[in-house]
């Protein structure tokens, strides 16, 4: 049974968080993982972004924080990391409080993006902000060819 399998895996030092994962793993041909601590420690770190356009790093992190789930009980590791980085800057933290999250569509493997509908409390302006897979977000922005090539080139350099 699954419980017996979980016990055997635990004896080999494997951390089993969900019994259903054992069955899912049995159907895999290949498993890719990172060794940065993201999976084992549930911690991420934001690095200096590659800016294409007129936004500053601070503005980019701010808008990413608007696209993140900000209620701590619903945050995943990426949302937590982005929000905390934004809140570390007092000016950005204060600005973040000026926005109310009206709706949040979490990341899913089909759409490959997260979308938040936010409202500026003082002006009443409502807009959507998103984060996700590079090509998906690029298609939503409809950039010119030069900008698209710059972004795709930067992503390929990171790969």
N, C-alpha and C positions, 0 to 999 in steps of 0.2 A: 504494500500500500504506500501512499504518499508519505505517511508519517515514518515508516520504516526507512524509506529513501532519504528523508530529511535527516533522520538520526545518523545514517551512514555518511551522508555528506558533512554533517556537523563534526563527526569524528575525524574527517579529513581536513577540518579547518574552514569549511565553507559556511558562510553566513546565509541562512535561508530565511528570507523575509516573508515570502508568500509560498505556500505549498503549491499553488498553481504554477509557479515559476519553474518547478521541477519538470512538470509535463511540457511546458513551453520549451525548456532547454533540450529536452529529449528530441524535439523535432528540428533542432538546428544543425546545420552543417558547419557553420563557422560563427565564432563569437569574437567581436572586436571590442576592446575596452581601452580606456586610457589609464595611465599610471600616474596621474597628477594629484590624486586624492579626491577628485570630484566625486567618484563613485563611493569610495570607502569612507570618506570623511564628510561627504555632503557639503563641501565648501568649494566655492569658486572665487576667482579673483578677476577683476576687470583690468585689462592692460590698456595702454594708450591706444585709442582708436585711430584708424586711418580715415582722415576726414577728406571727403570729396564734396566740395561745395562751400557754402558760406557759414555753416554752423561752427561754433566752437566746440571743444570737447565737453565743456560744462553744459552747453545747450543740448548736445547729443545725449548725454547721460540723463539730463532732465526729461527729455521727451521719451527716452527709453523707460524711465521710471513711471511716466504717465501710462505707458503701454504695459506696465507690470501690475500684477495683482498686488495691491498694497495692504490688504487686510492680512495680518501675519498668519492667521490660521489657514489661509488658502494659498500661501506663497510656496512656490517650488524654489529650488536652490538658485536658479537664474534670476527670478524675480526678487528674491531676498538680497542677492548680491548687488543687483542694479539699484534697488531702492536704498540700501544701506550706503552705497557709494554716493548717491545723490544727497541723502540726508547728512552725510559727513560735511558737506558744504553748507554753512548756516544760511546763506542767501538762497540757495536752491531748496533747502528744507522748508524755508518760509514760503517760497513760491509754490512748492508742492501742496502746501496746505490750502492754497487758493483754488484748488481743483477738486471736484467731487467725481468719483468714479460712478457712472450711471449703469454701465453694463460692461461685462468682461467675458470675452470668449477665449477660453484657455487654448494653449497650443494643442493641435491634434495632428497626427501624422499625415492626414489627407490634405488639409489646407496648408500645412507647414508654416503657420503663422499664429500669432496671438493678436487680438484686436480689443482695444478698450475704447469705450465711448465715455468721454469726460466732459465736464461742464466747468467753465470758469465761474466761480461763485459770484464774483462782483459784477462781471459783464453779462452773465447769462449765456455766453457763447458756448455752444455744444459742438464738439468735433471728435473725430476718431483718430487714434494713433495706433501704430502696430509695430511689432518686431517679429522677425522670422527669417526663414531661409532667404538668402540673398536674391536669387532670381525671382522668387515670388514677390518680394517687396519691390524690386526693381520694376517688375511688370505693373505693379499698382501705381508707381510714380510716373511711368512712361517717360524716362529721361531721353535726352538726345544720345546719338550713337557714341560720341566721344565720352560722355559721362558713364554710359553703360560699360564701355570698354575699360575705363579706368577702374570702376568698381570690380568688374569681373577679374581684371588683371591683379588687383590687390588681393582678392579672395584666393586666387590661384597661387599667389606667392606664399600665402599663409598655409596652404595645404601641404 
